[in-house]
């Protein structure tokens, strides 16, 4: 039986990546791309639009 392999684009460098259990960095192609993406989220260059779930620290002191 032929097993079809799913491929996706690495979110960072757009290289084709096989979506398999052996690829521990999926959907990324490498540890480097995974860490670069994590850094972008940690530095808030990436974000999900919408109202914050948590109030700002300054708001807690205004009460």
mmJSON file of the N, C-alpha and C atoms, coordinates in Angstrom:
{"data_MODEL":{"atom_site":{
"group_PDB":["ATOM","ATOM","ATOM","ATOM","ATOM","ATOM","ATOM","ATOM","ATOM","ATOM","ATOM","ATOM","ATOM","ATOM","ATOM","ATOM","ATOM","ATOM","ATOM","ATOM","ATOM","ATOM","ATOM","ATOM","ATOM","ATOM","ATOM","ATOM","ATOM","ATOM","ATOM","ATOM","ATOM","ATOM","ATOM","ATOM","ATOM","ATOM","ATOM","ATOM","ATOM","ATOM","ATOM","ATOM","ATOM","ATOM","ATOM","ATOM","ATOM","ATOM","ATOM","ATOM","ATOM","ATOM","ATOM","ATOM","ATOM","ATOM","ATOM","ATOM","ATOM","ATOM","ATOM","ATOM","ATOM","ATOM","ATOM","ATOM","ATOM","ATOM","ATOM","ATOM","ATOM","ATOM","ATOM","ATOM","ATOM","ATOM","ATOM","ATOM","ATOM","ATOM","ATOM","ATOM","ATOM","ATOM","ATOM","ATOM","ATOM","ATOM","ATOM","ATOM","ATOM","ATOM","ATOM","ATOM","ATOM","ATOM","ATOM","ATOM","ATOM","ATOM","ATOM","ATOM","ATOM","ATOM","ATOM","ATOM","ATOM","ATOM","ATOM","ATOM","ATOM","ATOM","ATOM","ATOM","ATOM","ATOM","ATOM","ATOM","ATOM","ATOM","ATOM","ATOM","ATOM","ATOM","ATOM","ATOM","ATOM","ATOM","ATOM","ATOM","ATOM","ATOM","ATOM","ATOM","ATOM","ATOM","ATOM","ATOM","ATOM","ATOM","ATOM","ATOM","ATOM","ATOM","ATOM","ATOM","ATOM","ATOM","ATOM","ATOM","ATOM","ATOM","ATOM","ATOM","ATOM","ATOM","ATOM","ATOM","ATOM","ATOM","ATOM","ATOM","ATOM","ATOM","ATOM","ATOM","ATOM","ATOM","ATOM","ATOM","ATOM","ATOM","ATOM","ATOM","ATOM","ATOM","ATOM","ATOM","ATOM","ATOM","ATOM","ATOM","ATOM","ATOM","ATOM","ATOM","ATOM"],
"id":[1,2,3,4,5,6,7,8,9,10,11,12,13,14,15,16,17,18,19,20,21,22,23,24,25,26,27,28,29,30,31,32,33,34,35,36,37,38,39,40,41,42,43,44,45,46,47,48,49,50,51,52,53,54,55,56,57,58,59,60,61,62,63,64,65,66,67,68,69,70,71,72,73,74,75,76,77,78,79,80,81,82,83,84,85,86,87,88,89,90,91,92,93,94,95,96,97,98,99,100,101,102,103,104,105,106,107,108,109,110,111,112,113,114,115,116,117,118,119,120,121,122,123,124,125,126,127,128,129,130,131,132,133,134,135,136,137,138,139,140,141,142,143,144,145,146,147,148,149,150,151,152,153,154,155,156,157,158,159,160,161,162,163,164,165,166,167,168,169,170,171,172,173,174,175,176,177,178,179,180,181,182,183,184,185,186,187,188,189],
"type_symbol":["N","C","C","N","C","C","N","C","C","N","C","C","N","C","C","N","C","C","N","C","C","N","C","C","N","C","C","N","C","C","N","C","C","N","C","C","N","C","C","N","C","C","N","C","C","N","C","C","N","C","C","N","C","C","N","C","C","N","C","C","N","C","C","N","C","C","N","C","C","N","C","C","N","C","C","N","C","C","N","C","C","N","C","C","N","C","C","N","C","C","N","C","C","N","C","C","N","C","C","N","C","C","N","C","C","N","C","C","N","C","C","N","C","C","N","C","C","N","C","C","N","C","C","N","C","C","N","C","C","N","C","C","N","C","C","N","C","C","N","C","C","N","C","C","N","C","C","N","C","C","N","C","C","N","C","C","N","C","C","N","C","C","N","C","C","N","C","C","N","C","C","N","C","C","N","C","C","N","C","C","N","C","C","N","C","C","N","C","C"],
"label_atom_id":["N","CA","C","N","CA","C","N","CA","C","N","CA","C","N","CA","C","N","CA","C","N","CA","C","N","CA","C","N","CA","C","N","CA","C","N","CA","C","N","CA","C","N","CA","C","N","CA","C","N","CA","C","N","CA","C","N","CA","C","N","CA","C","N","CA","C","N","CA","C","N","CA","C","N","CA","C","N","CA","C","N","CA","C","N","CA","C","N","CA","C","N","CA","C","N","CA","C","N","CA","C","N","CA","C","N","CA","C","N","CA","C","N","CA","C","N","CA","C","N","CA","C","N","CA","C","N","CA","C","N","CA","C","N","CA","C","N","CA","C","N","CA","C","N","CA","C","N","CA","C","N","CA","C","N","CA","C","N","CA","C","N","CA","C","N","CA","C","N","CA","C","N","CA","C","N","CA","C","N","CA","C","N","CA","C","N","CA","C","N","CA","C","N","CA","C","N","CA","C","N","CA","C","N","CA","C","N","CA","C","N","CA","C","N","CA","C","N","CA","C"],
"label_alt_id":[null,null,null,null,null,null,null,null,null,null,null,null,null,null,null,null,null,null,null,null,null,null,null,null,null,null,null,null,null,null,null,null,null,null,null,null,null,null,null,null,null,null,null,null,null,null,null,null,null,null,null,null,null,null,null,null,null,null,null,null,null,null,null,null,null,null,null,null,null,null,null,null,null,null,null,null,null,null,null,null,null,null,null,null,null,null,null,null,null,null,null,null,null,null,null,null,null,null,null,null,null,null,null,null,null,null,null,null,null,null,null,null,null,null,null,null,null,null,null,null,null,null,null,null,null,null,null,null,null,null,null,null,null,null,null,null,null,null,null,null,null,null,null,null,null,null,null,null,null,null,null,null,null,null,null,null,null,null,null,null,null,null,null,null,null,null,null,null,null,null,null,null,null,null,null,null,null,null,null,null,null,null,null,null,null,null,null,null,null],
"label_comp_id":["UNK","UNK","UNK","UNK","UNK","UNK","UNK","UNK","UNK","UNK","UNK","UNK","UNK","UNK","UNK","UNK","UNK","UNK","UNK","UNK","UNK","UNK","UNK","UNK","UNK","UNK","UNK","UNK","UNK","UNK","UNK","UNK","UNK","UNK","UNK","UNK","UNK","UNK","UNK","UNK","UNK","UNK","UNK","UNK","UNK","UNK","UNK","UNK","UNK","UNK","UNK","UNK","UNK","UNK","UNK","UNK","UNK","UNK","UNK","UNK","UNK","UNK","UNK","UNK","UNK","UNK","UNK","UNK","UNK","UNK","UNK","UNK","UNK","UNK","UNK","UNK","UNK","UNK","UNK","UNK","UNK","UNK","UNK","UNK","UNK","UNK","UNK","UNK","UNK","UNK","UNK","UNK","UNK","UNK","UNK","UNK","UNK","UNK","UNK","UNK","UNK","UNK","UNK","UNK","UNK","UNK","UNK","UNK","UNK","UNK","UNK","UNK","UNK","UNK","UNK","UNK","UNK","UNK","UNK","UNK","UNK","UNK","UNK","UNK","UNK","UNK","UNK","UNK","UNK","UNK","UNK","UNK","UNK","UNK","UNK","UNK","UNK","UNK","UNK","UNK","UNK","UNK","UNK","UNK","UNK","UNK","UNK","UNK","UNK","UNK","UNK","UNK","UNK","UNK","UNK","UNK","UNK","UNK","UNK","UNK","UNK","UNK","UNK","UNK","UNK","UNK","UNK","UNK","UNK","UNK","UNK","UNK","UNK","UNK","UNK","UNK","UNK","UNK","UNK","UNK","UNK","UNK","UNK","UNK","UNK","UNK","UNK","UNK","UNK"],
"label_asym_id":["A","A","A","A","A","A","A","A","A","A","A","A","A","A","A","A","A","A","A","A","A","A","A","A","A","A","A","A","A","A","A","A","A","A","A","A","A","A","A","A","A","A","A","A","A","A","A","A","A","A","A","A","A","A","A","A","A","A","A","A","A","A","A","A","A","A","A","A","A","A","A","A","A","A","A","A","A","A","A","A","A","A","A","A","A","A","A","A","A","A","A","A","A","A","A","A","A","A","A","A","A","A","A","A","A","A","A","A","A","A","A","A","A","A","A","A","A","A","A","A","A","A","A","A","A","A","A","A","A","A","A","A","A","A","A","A","A","A","A","A","A","A","A","A","A","A","A","A","A","A","A","A","A","A","A","A","A","A","A","A","A","A","A","A","A","A","A","A","A","A","A","A","A","A","A","A","A","A","A","A","A","A","A","A","A","A","A","A","A"],
"label_entity_id":["1","1","1","1","1","1","1","1","1","1","1","1","1","1","1","1","1","1","1","1","1","1","1","1","1","1","1","1","1","1","1","1","1","1","1","1","1","1","1","1","1","1","1","1","1","1","1","1","1","1","1","1","1","1","1","1","1","1","1","1","1","1","1","1","1","1","1","1","1","1","1","1","1","1","1","1","1","1","1","1","1","1","1","1","1","1","1","1","1","1","1","1","1","1","1","1","1","1","1","1","1","1","1","1","1","1","1","1","1","1","1","1","1","1","1","1","1","1","1","1","1","1","1","1","1","1","1","1","1","1","1","1","1","1","1","1","1","1","1","1","1","1","1","1","1","1","1","1","1","1","1","1","1","1","1","1","1","1","1","1","1","1","1","1","1","1","1","1","1","1","1","1","1","1","1","1","1","1","1","1","1","1","1","1","1","1","1","1","1"],
"label_seq_id":[1,1,1,2,2,2,3,3,3,4,4,4,5,5,5,6,6,6,7,7,7,8,8,8,9,9,9,10,10,10,11,11,11,12,12,12,13,13,13,14,14,14,15,15,15,16,16,16,17,17,17,18,18,18,19,19,19,20,20,20,21,21,21,22,22,22,23,23,23,24,24,24,25,25,25,26,26,26,27,27,27,28,28,28,29,29,29,30,30,30,31,31,31,32,32,32,33,33,33,34,34,34,35,35,35,36,36,36,37,37,37,38,38,38,39,39,39,40,40,40,41,41,41,42,42,42,43,43,43,44,44,44,45,45,45,46,46,46,47,47,47,48,48,48,49,49,49,50,50,50,51,51,51,52,52,52,53,53,53,54,54,54,55,55,55,56,56,56,57,57,57,58,58,58,59,59,59,60,60,60,61,61,61,62,62,62,63,63,63],
"pdbx_PDB_ins_code":[null,null,null,null,null,null,null,null,null,null,null,null,null,null,null,null,null,null,null,null,null,null,null,null,null,null,null,null,null,null,null,null,null,null,null,null,null,null,null,null,null,null,null,null,null,null,null,null,null,null,null,null,null,null,null,null,null,null,null,null,null,null,null,null,null,null,null,null,null,null,null,null,null,null,null,null,null,null,null,null,null,null,null,null,null,null,null,null,null,null,null,null,null,null,null,null,null,null,null,null,null,null,null,null,null,null,null,null,null,null,null,null,null,null,null,null,null,null,null,null,null,null,null,null,null,null,null,null,null,null,null,null,null,null,null,null,null,null,null,null,null,null,null,null,null,null,null,null,null,null,null,null,null,null,null,null,null,null,null,null,null,null,null,null,null,null,null,null,null,null,null,null,null,null,null,null,null,null,null,null,null,null,null,null,null,null,null,null,null],
"Cartn_x":[0.844,0.0,0.892,0.616,1.374,0.824,1.714,1.326,1.678,0.676,0.905,1.555,2.624,3.311,2.797,2.411,1.941,3.138,3.169,4.219,3.573,4.273,3.825,5.006,4.719,5.781,6.217,7.521,8.044,7.516,6.906,6.36,7.407,8.669,9.699,10.359,10.942,11.725,10.996,9.815,8.96,9.485,10.532,11.039,9.992,9.84,8.9,9.366,8.441,8.754,7.779,8.299,7.425,6.803,5.491,4.766,4.754,5.811,5.932,6.319,6.101,6.486,7.994,8.744,10.209,10.711,9.919,10.304,9.874,10.79,10.469,10.238,10.607,10.449,9.232,8.417,7.266,6.386,5.867,5.865,7.117,8.107,9.339,10.297,11.238,12.2,13.391,13.618,14.796,14.596,15.497,15.467,15.677,16.546,16.831,15.557,14.791,13.556,12.557,12.489,11.574,11.948,13.24,13.687,13.51,13.713,13.497,12.033,11.129,9.701,9.339,9.871,9.61,10.079,11.253,11.773,10.881,10.278,9.37,8.126,7.611,6.46,6.871,8.037,8.491,8.756,9.245,9.517,8.277,7.162,5.877,5.869,6.798,6.712,5.54,5.21,4.017,2.978,1.727,0.657,-0.654,-1.618,-2.946,-3.825,-4.464,-5.288,-6.46,-6.814,-7.963,-7.695,-8.72,-8.616,-7.796,-6.961,-6.132,-7.004,-6.617,-7.341,-6.985,-5.753,-5.266,-5.167,-5.628,-5.51,-4.047,-3.74,-2.38,-2.098,-0.848,-0.459,-0.886,-0.776,-1.172,-2.64,-3.498,-4.929,-5.235,-4.427,-4.655,-4.448,-3.593,-3.293,-4.266,-5.071,-6.016,-7.29,-7.489,-8.741,-8.834],
"Cartn_y":[-1.178,0.0,1.246,2.169,3.421,4.396,4.947,5.93,7.317,8.189,9.538,10.383,11.086,11.958,13.381,14.0,15.379,16.303,17.347,18.354,19.711,20.536,21.896,22.834,24.114,25.119,25.495,25.574,26.061,27.489,27.795,29.138,30.25,29.922,30.968,31.108,30.013,30.121,29.607,29.021,28.536,27.272,26.637,25.373,24.284,23.355,22.256,21.31,20.941,20.101,18.932,17.715,16.559,16.573,16.377,16.351,14.907,14.536,13.183,13.245,12.136,12.083,12.19,11.785,11.87,13.313,14.206,15.618,16.292,16.364,16.916,18.419,19.096,20.551,20.966,19.995,20.335,21.36,22.32,22.549,23.248,23.443,24.105,23.101,23.582,22.687,22.386,23.237,23.067,23.74,23.43,24.068,25.574,25.968,27.387,28.154,27.649,28.334,28.366,27.292,27.246,28.308,28.453,29.438,30.876,31.101,32.44,32.821,31.894,32.16,32.426,31.625,31.818,33.204,33.619,34.942,36.065,35.888,36.916,37.044,35.922,35.974,36.554,36.15,36.615,38.116,38.65,40.089,40.881,40.197,40.783,41.373,40.929,41.311,40.591,39.398,38.668,38.799,38.893,38.932,38.522,38.162,37.824,39.034,39.593,40.783,40.511,41.51,41.403,42.054,42.094,42.684,41.759,42.336,41.559,40.8,39.572,38.754,39.203,39.671,40.094,41.609,42.22,43.683,44.091,45.266,45.798,46.025,45.947,46.137,47.51,48.528,49.881,49.936,49.179,49.169,48.679,47.781,47.236,48.303,49.278,50.311,51.492,51.552,52.659,52.482,51.357,51.083,51.807],
"Cartn_z":[0.0,0.0,0.0,-0.895,-0.957,0.066,0.83,1.834,1.306,1.186,0.689,1.78,1.428,2.361,2.187,3.281,3.251,3.383,2.574,2.685,2.919,3.672,3.962,3.757,3.622,3.536,4.944,5.171,6.446,6.629,7.779,7.994,7.904,8.131,8.104,6.732,6.22,4.985,3.747,3.932,2.846,2.151,2.693,2.151,2.374,1.416,1.577,2.677,3.557,4.709,4.727,4.941,5.089,6.478,6.527,7.801,8.282,9.018,9.543,11.006,11.711,13.124,13.292,12.293,12.366,12.33,11.753,11.69,12.992,13.942,15.263,15.238,14.153,14.077,13.269,12.814,11.962,12.632,11.98,10.544,10.024,10.872,10.453,9.839,9.038,8.392,9.297,10.289,11.141,12.495,13.408,14.726,14.579,13.647,13.421,13.062,12.089,11.685,12.838,13.61,14.751,15.791,16.075,17.059,16.565,15.281,14.723,14.884,14.568,14.71,16.168,17.076,18.504,18.944,18.474,18.815,18.332,17.157,16.642,17.506,18.015,18.921,20.271,20.786,22.1,22.107,20.988,20.909,20.485,20.311,19.928,18.53,17.655,16.241,15.593,16.095,15.671,16.774,16.391,17.384,16.722,17.532,17.048,17.33,16.286,16.488,17.428,18.19,19.073,20.408,21.219,22.546,23.451,24.289,25.206,26.202,26.476,27.45,28.863,29.023,30.333,30.386,31.459,31.561,31.711,31.232,31.388,32.862,33.25,34.656,35.139,34.287,34.696,35.067,34.368,34.653,36.049,36.579,37.926,38.992,38.726,39.72,39.63,38.561,38.385,39.201,39.825,40.53,41.841],
"occupancy":[1.0,1.0,1.0,1.0,1.0,1.0,1.0,1.0,1.0,1.0,1.0,1.0,1.0,1.0,1.0,1.0,1.0,1.0,1.0,1.0,1.0,1.0,1.0,1.0,1.0,1.0,1.0,1.0,1.0,1.0,1.0,1.0,1.0,1.0,1.0,1.0,1.0,1.0,1.0,1.0,1.0,1.0,1.0,1.0,1.0,1.0,1.0,1.0,1.0,1.0,1.0,1.0,1.0,1.0,1.0,1.0,1.0,1.0,1.0,1.0,1.0,1.0,1.0,1.0,1.0,1.0,1.0,1.0,1.0,1.0,1.0,1.0,1.0,1.0,1.0,1.0,1.0,1.0,1.0,1.0,1.0,1.0,1.0,1.0,1.0,1.0,1.0,1.0,1.0,1.0,1.0,1.0,1.0,1.0,1.0,1.0,1.0,1.0,1.0,1.0,1.0,1.0,1.0,1.0,1.0,1.0,1.0,1.0,1.0,1.0,1.0,1.0,1.0,1.0,1.0,1.0,1.0,1.0,1.0,1.0,1.0,1.0,1.0,1.0,1.0,1.0,1.0,1.0,1.0,1.0,1.0,1.0,1.0,1.0,1.0,1.0,1.0,1.0,1.0,1.0,1.0,1.0,1.0,1.0,1.0,1.0,1.0,1.0,1.0,1.0,1.0,1.0,1.0,1.0,1.0,1.0,1.0,1.0,1.0,1.0,1.0,1.0,1.0,1.0,1.0,1.0,1.0,1.0,1.0,1.0,1.0,1.0,1.0,1.0,1.0,1.0,1.0,1.0,1.0,1.0,1.0,1.0,1.0,1.0,1.0,1.0,1.0,1.0,1.0],
"B_iso_or_equiv":[0.0,0.0,0.0,0.0,0.0,0.0,0.0,0.0,0.0,0.0,0.0,0.0,0.0,0.0,0.0,0.0,0.0,0.0,0.0,0.0,0.0,0.0,0.0,0.0,0.0,0.0,0.0,0.0,0.0,0.0,0.0,0.0,0.0,0.0,0.0,0.0,0.0,0.0,0.0,0.0,0.0,0.0,0.0,0.0,0.0,0.0,0.0,0.0,0.0,0.0,0.0,0.0,0.0,0.0,0.0,0.0,0.0,0.0,0.0,0.0,0.0,0.0,0.0,0.0,0.0,0.0,0.0,0.0,0.0,0.0,0.0,0.0,0.0,0.0,0.0,0.0,0.0,0.0,0.0,0.0,0.0,0.0,0.0,0.0,0.0,0.0,0.0,0.0,0.0,0.0,0.0,0.0,0.0,0.0,0.0,0.0,0.0,0.0,0.0,0.0,0.0,0.0,0.0,0.0,0.0,0.0,0.0,0.0,0.0,0.0,0.0,0.0,0.0,0.0,0.0,0.0,0.0,0.0,0.0,0.0,0.0,0.0,0.0,0.0,0.0,0.0,0.0,0.0,0.0,0.0,0.0,0.0,0.0,0.0,0.0,0.0,0.0,0.0,0.0,0.0,0.0,0.0,0.0,0.0,0.0,0.0,0.0,0.0,0.0,0.0,0.0,0.0,0.0,0.0,0.0,0.0,0.0,0.0,0.0,0.0,0.0,0.0,0.0,0.0,0.0,0.0,0.0,0.0,0.0,0.0,0.0,0.0,0.0,0.0,0.0,0.0,0.0,0.0,0.0,0.0,0.0,0.0,0.0,0.0,0.0,0.0,0.0,0.0,0.0],
"pdbx_formal_charge":[null,null,null,null,null,null,null,null,null,null,null,null,null,null,null,null,null,null,null,null,null,null,null,null,null,null,null,null,null,null,null,null,null,null,null,null,null,null,null,null,null,null,null,null,null,null,null,null,null,null,null,null,null,null,null,null,null,null,null,null,null,null,null,null,null,null,null,null,null,null,null,null,null,null,null,null,null,null,null,null,null,null,null,null,null,null,null,null,null,null,null,null,null,null,null,null,null,null,null,null,null,null,null,null,null,null,null,null,null,null,null,null,null,null,null,null,null,null,null,null,null,null,null,null,null,null,null,null,null,null,null,null,null,null,null,null,null,null,null,null,null,null,null,null,null,null,null,null,null,null,null,null,null,null,null,null,null,null,null,null,null,null,null,null,null,null,null,null,null,null,null,null,null,null,null,null,null,null,null,null,null,null,null,null,null,null,null,null,null],
"auth_seq_id":[1,1,1,2,2,2,3,3,3,4,4,4,5,5,5,6,6,6,7,7,7,8,8,8,9,9,9,10,10,10,11,11,11,12,12,12,13,13,13,14,14,14,15,15,15,16,16,16,17,17,17,18,18,18,19,19,19,20,20,20,21,21,21,22,22,22,23,23,23,24,24,24,25,25,25,26,26,26,27,27,27,28,28,28,29,29,29,30,30,30,31,31,31,32,32,32,33,33,33,34,34,34,35,35,35,36,36,36,37,37,37,38,38,38,39,39,39,40,40,40,41,41,41,42,42,42,43,43,43,44,44,44,45,45,45,46,46,46,47,47,47,48,48,48,49,49,49,50,50,50,51,51,51,52,52,52,53,53,53,54,54,54,55,55,55,56,56,56,57,57,57,58,58,58,59,59,59,60,60,60,61,61,61,62,62,62,63,63,63],
"auth_comp_id":["UNK","UNK","UNK","UNK","UNK","UNK","UNK","UNK","UNK","UNK","UNK","UNK","UNK","UNK","UNK","UNK","UNK","UNK","UNK","UNK","UNK","UNK","UNK","UNK","UNK","UNK","UNK","UNK","UNK","UNK","UNK","UNK","UNK","UNK","UNK","UNK","UNK","UNK","UNK","UNK","UNK","UNK","UNK","UNK","UNK","UNK","UNK","UNK","UNK","UNK","UNK","UNK","UNK","UNK","UNK","UNK","UNK","UNK","UNK","UNK","UNK","UNK","UNK","UNK","UNK","UNK","UNK","UNK","UNK","UNK","UNK","UNK","UNK","UNK","UNK","UNK","UNK","UNK","UNK","UNK","UNK","UNK","UNK","UNK","UNK","UNK","UNK","UNK","UNK","UNK","UNK","UNK","UNK","UNK","UNK","UNK","UNK","UNK","UNK","UNK","UNK","UNK","UNK","UNK","UNK","UNK","UNK","UNK","UNK","UNK","UNK","UNK","UNK","UNK","UNK","UNK","UNK","UNK","UNK","UNK","UNK","UNK","UNK","UNK","UNK","UNK","UNK","UNK","UNK","UNK","UNK","UNK","UNK","UNK","UNK","UNK","UNK","UNK","UNK","UNK","UNK","UNK","UNK","UNK","UNK","UNK","UNK","UNK","UNK","UNK","UNK","UNK","UNK","UNK","UNK","UNK","UNK","UNK","UNK","UNK","UNK","UNK","UNK","UNK","UNK","UNK","UNK","UNK","UNK","UNK","UNK","UNK","UNK","UNK","UNK","UNK","UNK","UNK","UNK","UNK","UNK","UNK","UNK","UNK","UNK","UNK","UNK","UNK","UNK"],
"auth_asym_id":["A","A","A","A","A","A","A","A","A","A","A","A","A","A","A","A","A","A","A","A","A","A","A","A","A","A","A","A","A","A","A","A","A","A","A","A","A","A","A","A","A","A","A","A","A","A","A","A","A","A","A","A","A","A","A","A","A","A","A","A","A","A","A","A","A","A","A","A","A","A","A","A","A","A","A","A","A","A","A","A","A","A","A","A","A","A","A","A","A","A","A","A","A","A","A","A","A","A","A","A","A","A","A","A","A","A","A","A","A","A","A","A","A","A","A","A","A","A","A","A","A","A","A","A","A","A","A","A","A","A","A","A","A","A","A","A","A","A","A","A","A","A","A","A","A","A","A","A","A","A","A","A","A","A","A","A","A","A","A","A","A","A","A","A","A","A","A","A","A","A","A","A","A","A","A","A","A","A","A","A","A","A","A","A","A","A","A","A","A"],
"auth_atom_id":["N","CA","C","N","CA","C","N","CA","C","N","CA","C","N","CA","C","N","CA","C","N","CA","C","N","CA","C","N","CA","C","N","CA","C","N","CA","C","N","CA","C","N","CA","C","N","CA","C","N","CA","C","N","CA","C","N","CA","C","N","CA","C","N","CA","C","N","CA","C","N","CA","C","N","CA","C","N","CA","C","N","CA","C","N","CA","C","N","CA","C","N","CA","C","N","CA","C","N","CA","C","N","CA","C","N","CA","C","N","CA","C","N","CA","C","N","CA","C","N","CA","C","N","CA","C","N","CA","C","N","CA","C","N","CA","C","N","CA","C","N","CA","C","N","CA","C","N","CA","C","N","CA","C","N","CA","C","N","CA","C","N","CA","C","N","CA","C","N","CA","C","N","CA","C","N","CA","C","N","CA","C","N","CA","C","N","CA","C","N","CA","C","N","CA","C","N","CA","C","N","CA","C","N","CA","C","N","CA","C","N","CA","C","N","CA","C","N","CA","C"],
"pdbx_PDB_model_num":[1,1,1,1,1,1,1,1,1,1,1,1,1,1,1,1,1,1,1,1,1,1,1,1,1,1,1,1,1,1,1,1,1,1,1,1,1,1,1,1,1,1,1,1,1,1,1,1,1,1,1,1,1,1,1,1,1,1,1,1,1,1,1,1,1,1,1,1,1,1,1,1,1,1,1,1,1,1,1,1,1,1,1,1,1,1,1,1,1,1,1,1,1,1,1,1,1,1,1,1,1,1,1,1,1,1,1,1,1,1,1,1,1,1,1,1,1,1,1,1,1,1,1,1,1,1,1,1,1,1,1,1,1,1,1,1,1,1,1,1,1,1,1,1,1,1,1,1,1,1,1,1,1,1,1,1,1,1,1,1,1,1,1,1,1,1,1,1,1,1,1,1,1,1,1,1,1,1,1,1,1,1,1,1,1,1,1,1,1]
}}}
